[in-house]
Each structure stands twice: as C-alpha cells, then as structure tokens.
C-alpha cells in the first residue's frame, strides 16, 4: 500500500465519521463495509 493510497483511505474513513451531540459516530453500514474491506486486504 502506497502512502498516497493510505492517505486516501484515511480521508475516506474520516468522511464517514459524524459528530453528534459531542460524540464521534460511524454508521454500522459504513463500519461493516470498512471491516469487510480490511479482511479482503489481509
């Protein structure tokens, strides 16, 4: 994984995190897709 693709991944993850009532949350659907993507990467 290149540094550029890693930065892109971090930016994609950060864009899926929302701030609600002072808490950072991620929708379960987005988290599930992220987990699946990580399992495919290993």
PyMOL Python script that loads the backbone (N, CA, C, O; Angstrom):
from pymol import cmd

cmd.read_pdbstr("""\
ATOM      1  N   UNK A   1       0.863  -1.183   0.000  1.00  0.00           N
ATOM      2  CA  UNK A   1       0.000   0.000   0.000  1.00  0.00           C
ATOM      3  C   UNK A   1       0.900   1.233   0.000  1.00  0.00           C
ATOM      4  O   UNK A   1       1.814   1.350   0.816  1.00  0.00           O
ATOM      5  N   UNK A   2       0.630   2.137  -0.914  1.00  0.00           N
ATOM      6  CA  UNK A   2       1.444   3.339  -1.009  1.00  0.00           C
ATOM      7  C   UNK A   2       0.957   4.386  -0.017  1.00  0.00           C
ATOM      8  O   UNK A   2      -0.154   4.302   0.506  1.00  0.00           O
ATOM      9  N   UNK A   3       1.803   5.364   0.226  1.00  0.00           N
ATOM     10  CA  UNK A   3       1.442   6.434   1.160  1.00  0.00           C
ATOM     11  C   UNK A   3       0.224   7.198   0.644  1.00  0.00           C
ATOM     12  O   UNK A   3      -0.634   7.604   1.428  1.00  0.00           O
ATOM     13  N   UNK A   4       0.149   7.392  -0.673  1.00  0.00           N
ATOM     14  CA  UNK A   4      -0.990   8.124  -1.240  1.00  0.00           C
ATOM     15  C   UNK A   4      -2.290   7.354  -1.036  1.00  0.00           C
ATOM     16  O   UNK A   4      -3.307   7.951  -0.685  1.00  0.00           O
ATOM     17  N   UNK A   5      -2.275   6.044  -1.249  1.00  0.00           N
ATOM     18  CA  UNK A   5      -3.500   5.262  -1.059  1.00  0.00           C
ATOM     19  C   UNK A   5      -3.882   5.189   0.411  1.00  0.00           C
ATOM     20  O   UNK A   5      -5.065   5.125   0.746  1.00  0.00           O
ATOM     21  N   UNK A   6      -2.877   5.198   1.292  1.00  0.00           N
ATOM     22  CA  UNK A   6      -3.158   5.203   2.730  1.00  0.00           C
ATOM     23  C   UNK A   6      -3.830   6.504   3.132  1.00  0.00           C
ATOM     24  O   UNK A   6      -4.783   6.496   3.910  1.00  0.00           O
ATOM     25  N   UNK A   7      -3.339   7.627   2.607  1.00  0.00           N
ATOM     26  CA  UNK A   7      -3.951   8.922   2.906  1.00  0.00           C
ATOM     27  C   UNK A   7      -5.379   8.955   2.368  1.00  0.00           C
ATOM     28  O   UNK A   7      -6.282   9.463   3.033  1.00  0.00           O
ATOM     29  N   UNK A   8      -5.580   8.428   1.194  1.00  0.00           N
ATOM     30  CA  UNK A   8      -6.923   8.378   0.634  1.00  0.00           C
ATOM     31  C   UNK A   8      -7.835   7.555   1.535  1.00  0.00           C
ATOM     32  O   UNK A   8      -8.976   7.945   1.780  1.00  0.00           O
ATOM     33  N   UNK A   9      -7.349   6.430   2.025  1.00  0.00           N
ATOM     34  CA  UNK A   9      -8.142   5.587   2.908  1.00  0.00           C
ATOM     35  C   UNK A   9      -8.500   6.330   4.189  1.00  0.00           C
ATOM     36  O   UNK A   9      -9.642   6.262   4.645  1.00  0.00           O
ATOM     37  N   UNK A  10      -7.544   7.036   4.772  1.00  0.00           N
ATOM     38  CA  UNK A  10      -7.793   7.794   5.989  1.00  0.00           C
ATOM     39  C   UNK A  10      -8.832   8.875   5.722  1.00  0.00           C
ATOM     40  O   UNK A  10      -9.734   9.078   6.535  1.00  0.00           O
ATOM     41  N   UNK A  11      -8.717   9.562   4.607  1.00  0.00           N
ATOM     42  CA  UNK A  11      -9.688  10.603   4.257  1.00  0.00           C
ATOM     43  C   UNK A  11     -11.078  10.006   4.057  1.00  0.00           C
ATOM     44  O   UNK A  11     -12.073  10.613   4.455  1.00  0.00           O
ATOM     45  N   UNK A  12     -11.158   8.836   3.449  1.00  0.00           N
ATOM     46  CA  UNK A  12     -12.451   8.191   3.248  1.00  0.00           C
ATOM     47  C   UNK A  12     -13.077   7.809   4.588  1.00  0.00           C
ATOM     48  O   UNK A  12     -14.276   7.996   4.791  1.00  0.00           O
ATOM     49  N   UNK A  13     -12.275   7.281   5.491  1.00  0.00           N
ATOM     50  CA  UNK A  13     -12.779   6.895   6.816  1.00  0.00           C
ATOM     51  C   UNK A  13     -13.233   8.127   7.579  1.00  0.00           C
ATOM     52  O   UNK A  13     -14.315   8.129   8.166  1.00  0.00           O
ATOM     53  N   UNK A  14     -12.419   9.174   7.576  1.00  0.00           N
ATOM     54  CA  UNK A  14     -12.773  10.392   8.307  1.00  0.00           C
ATOM     55  C   UNK A  14     -14.064  11.006   7.773  1.00  0.00           C
ATOM     56  O   UNK A  14     -14.824  11.606   8.533  1.00  0.00           O
ATOM     57  N   UNK A  15     -14.315  10.862   6.483  1.00  0.00           N
ATOM     58  CA  UNK A  15     -15.542  11.436   5.909  1.00  0.00           C
ATOM     59  C   UNK A  15     -16.784  10.659   6.337  1.00  0.00           C
ATOM     60  O   UNK A  15     -17.901  11.154   6.185  1.00  0.00           O
ATOM     61  N   UNK A  16     -16.608   9.463   6.863  1.00  0.00           N
ATOM     62  CA  UNK A  16     -17.730   8.638   7.308  1.00  0.00           C
ATOM     63  C   UNK A  16     -17.983   8.753   8.809  1.00  0.00           C
ATOM     64  O   UNK A  16     -18.891   8.111   9.337  1.00  0.00           O
ATOM     65  N   UNK A  17     -17.191   9.560   9.490  1.00  0.00           N
ATOM     66  CA  UNK A  17     -17.361   9.763  10.934  1.00  0.00           C
ATOM     67  C   UNK A  17     -18.127  11.063  11.139  1.00  0.00           C
ATOM     68  O   UNK A  17     -17.757  12.110  10.608  1.00  0.00           O
ATOM     69  N   UNK A  18     -19.191  10.977  11.915  1.00  0.00           N
ATOM     70  CA  UNK A  18     -20.050  12.136  12.169  1.00  0.00           C
ATOM     71  C   UNK A  18     -19.946  12.539  13.631  1.00  0.00           C
ATOM     72  O   UNK A  18     -19.708  11.699  14.499  1.00  0.00           O
ATOM     73  N   UNK A  19     -20.125  13.827  13.902  1.00  0.00           N
ATOM     74  CA  UNK A  19     -20.131  14.341  15.265  1.00  0.00           C
ATOM     75  C   UNK A  19     -21.577  14.650  15.639  1.00  0.00           C
ATOM     76  O   UNK A  19     -22.195  15.552  15.075  1.00  0.00           O
ATOM     77  N   UNK A  20     -22.101  13.897  16.586  1.00  0.00           N
ATOM     78  CA  UNK A  20     -23.479  14.079  17.040  1.00  0.00           C
ATOM     79  C   UNK A  20     -23.468  14.223  18.559  1.00  0.00           C
ATOM     80  O   UNK A  20     -23.029  13.331  19.285  1.00  0.00           O
ATOM     81  N   UNK A  21     -23.961  15.367  19.016  1.00  0.00           N
ATOM     82  CA  UNK A  21     -24.016  15.664  20.455  1.00  0.00           C
ATOM     83  C   UNK A  21     -22.663  15.453  21.131  1.00  0.00           C
ATOM     84  O   UNK A  21     -22.584  14.937  22.246  1.00  0.00           O
ATOM     85  N   UNK A  22     -21.612  15.857  20.441  1.00  0.00           N
ATOM     86  CA  UNK A  22     -20.270  15.787  21.001  1.00  0.00           C
ATOM     87  C   UNK A  22     -19.620  14.412  20.917  1.00  0.00           C
ATOM     88  O   UNK A  22     -18.507  14.226  21.410  1.00  0.00           O
ATOM     89  N   UNK A  23     -20.292  13.455  20.306  1.00  0.00           N
ATOM     90  CA  UNK A  23     -19.749  12.100  20.172  1.00  0.00           C
ATOM     91  C   UNK A  23     -19.445  11.815  18.705  1.00  0.00           C
ATOM     92  O   UNK A  23     -20.235  12.150  17.823  1.00  0.00           O
ATOM     93  N   UNK A  24     -18.299  11.197  18.452  1.00  0.00           N
ATOM     94  CA  UNK A  24     -17.967  10.780  17.093  1.00  0.00           C
ATOM     95  C   UNK A  24     -18.602   9.422  16.857  1.00  0.00           C
ATOM     96  O   UNK A  24     -18.405   8.487  17.634  1.00  0.00           O
ATOM     97  N   UNK A  25     -19.368   9.322  15.777  1.00  0.00           N
ATOM     98  CA  UNK A  25     -20.038   8.065  15.459  1.00  0.00           C
ATOM     99  C   UNK A  25     -19.798   7.693  14.002  1.00  0.00           C
ATOM    100  O   UNK A  25     -19.514   8.542  13.156  1.00  0.00           O
ATOM    101  N   UNK A  26     -19.920   6.406  13.740  1.00  0.00           N
ATOM    102  CA  UNK A  26     -19.867   5.898  12.368  1.00  0.00           C
ATOM    103  C   UNK A  26     -21.064   4.974  12.208  1.00  0.00           C
ATOM    104  O   UNK A  26     -21.343   4.152  13.080  1.00  0.00           O
ATOM    105  N   UNK A  27     -21.760   5.108  11.107  1.00  0.00           N
ATOM    106  CA  UNK A  27     -22.919   4.258  10.852  1.00  0.00           C
ATOM    107  C   UNK A  27     -22.487   2.801  10.744  1.00  0.00           C
ATOM    108  O   UNK A  27     -21.415   2.501  10.219  1.00  0.00           O
ATOM    109  N   UNK A  28     -23.324   1.902  11.244  1.00  0.00           N
ATOM    110  CA  UNK A  28     -22.960   0.490  11.250  1.00  0.00           C
ATOM    111  C   UNK A  28     -22.726  -0.056   9.846  1.00  0.00           C
ATOM    112  O   UNK A  28     -21.885  -0.934   9.655  1.00  0.00           O
ATOM    113  N   UNK A  29     -23.450   0.448   8.878  1.00  0.00           N
ATOM    114  CA  UNK A  29     -23.253   0.001   7.497  1.00  0.00           C
ATOM    115  C   UNK A  29     -21.852   0.383   6.998  1.00  0.00           C
ATOM    116  O   UNK A  29     -21.174  -0.423   6.361  1.00  0.00           O
ATOM    117  N   UNK A  30     -21.427   1.620   7.292  1.00  0.00           N
ATOM    118  CA  UNK A  30     -20.089   2.065   6.889  1.00  0.00           C
ATOM    119  C   UNK A  30     -19.010   1.265   7.614  1.00  0.00           C
ATOM    120  O   UNK A  30     -17.997   0.900   7.018  1.00  0.00           O
ATOM    121  N   UNK A  31     -19.226   0.995   8.890  1.00  0.00           N
ATOM    122  CA  UNK A  31     -18.259   0.220   9.667  1.00  0.00           C
ATOM    123  C   UNK A  31     -18.163  -1.211   9.133  1.00  0.00           C
ATOM    124  O   UNK A  31     -17.068  -1.767   9.050  1.00  0.00           O
ATOM    125  N   UNK A  32     -19.288  -1.800   8.776  1.00  0.00           N
ATOM    126  CA  UNK A  32     -19.285  -3.158   8.230  1.00  0.00           C
ATOM    127  C   UNK A  32     -18.529  -3.216   6.910  1.00  0.00           C
ATOM    128  O   UNK A  32     -17.765  -4.151   6.668  1.00  0.00           O
ATOM    129  N   UNK A  33     -18.742  -2.221   6.056  1.00  0.00           N
ATOM    130  CA  UNK A  33     -18.016  -2.184   4.782  1.00  0.00           C
ATOM    131  C   UNK A  33     -16.522  -2.012   5.003  1.00  0.00           C
ATOM    132  O   UNK A  33     -15.711  -2.622   4.306  1.00  0.00           O
ATOM    133  N   UNK A  34     -16.161  -1.188   5.966  1.00  0.00           N
ATOM    134  CA  UNK A  34     -14.748  -0.972   6.284  1.00  0.00           C
ATOM    135  C   UNK A  34     -14.118  -2.254   6.802  1.00  0.00           C
ATOM    136  O   UNK A  34     -12.997  -2.586   6.417  1.00  0.00           O
ATOM    137  N   UNK A  35     -14.808  -2.972   7.659  1.00  0.00           N
ATOM    138  CA  UNK A  35     -14.294  -4.224   8.215  1.00  0.00           C
ATOM    139  C   UNK A  35     -14.126  -5.264   7.117  1.00  0.00           C
ATOM    140  O   UNK A  35     -13.120  -5.970   7.067  1.00  0.00           O
ATOM    141  N   UNK A  36     -15.121  -5.352   6.236  1.00  0.00           N
ATOM    142  CA  UNK A  36     -15.033  -6.297   5.119  1.00  0.00           C
ATOM    143  C   UNK A  36     -13.854  -5.957   4.225  1.00  0.00           C
ATOM    144  O   UNK A  36     -13.128  -6.844   3.777  1.00  0.00           O
ATOM    145  N   UNK A  37     -13.665  -4.673   3.969  1.00  0.00           N
ATOM    146  CA  UNK A  37     -12.558  -4.229   3.115  1.00  0.00           C
ATOM    147  C   UNK A  37     -11.224  -4.602   3.745  1.00  0.00           C
ATOM    148  O   UNK A  37     -10.299  -5.002   3.037  1.00  0.00           O
ATOM    149  N   UNK A  38     -11.109  -4.478   5.072  1.00  0.00           N
ATOM    150  CA  UNK A  38      -9.870  -4.831   5.754  1.00  0.00           C
ATOM    151  C   UNK A  38      -9.625  -6.333   5.716  1.00  0.00           C
ATOM    152  O   UNK A  38      -8.478  -6.761   5.586  1.00  0.00           O
ATOM    153  N   UNK A  39     -10.663  -7.134   5.825  1.00  0.00           N
ATOM    154  CA  UNK A  39     -10.500  -8.588   5.759  1.00  0.00           C
ATOM    155  C   UNK A  39     -10.042  -9.010   4.384  1.00  0.00           C
ATOM    156  O   UNK A  39      -9.234  -9.929   4.255  1.00  0.00           O
ATOM    157  N   UNK A  40     -10.546  -8.352   3.349  1.00  0.00           N
ATOM    158  CA  UNK A  40     -10.133  -8.650   1.986  1.00  0.00           C
ATOM    159  C   UNK A  40      -8.680  -8.262   1.743  1.00  0.00           C
ATOM    160  O   UNK A  40      -7.996  -8.882   0.928  1.00  0.00           O
ATOM    161  N   UNK A  41      -8.210  -7.243   2.444  1.00  0.00           N
ATOM    162  CA  UNK A  41      -6.856  -6.735   2.252  1.00  0.00           C
ATOM    163  C   UNK A  41      -5.807  -7.660   2.838  1.00  0.00           C
ATOM    164  O   UNK A  41      -4.699  -7.744   2.306  1.00  0.00           O
ATOM    165  N   UNK A  42      -6.128  -8.359   3.923  1.00  0.00           N
ATOM    166  CA  UNK A  42      -5.142  -9.208   4.606  1.00  0.00           C
ATOM    167  C   UNK A  42      -4.765 -10.407   3.816  1.00  0.00           C
ATOM    168  O   UNK A  42      -3.947 -11.209   4.264  1.00  0.00           O
TER     169      UNK A  42
END
""", "prot")
cmd.dss("prot")
cmd.show_as("cartoon", "prot")
cmd.util.cbc("prot")
cmd.orient("prot")
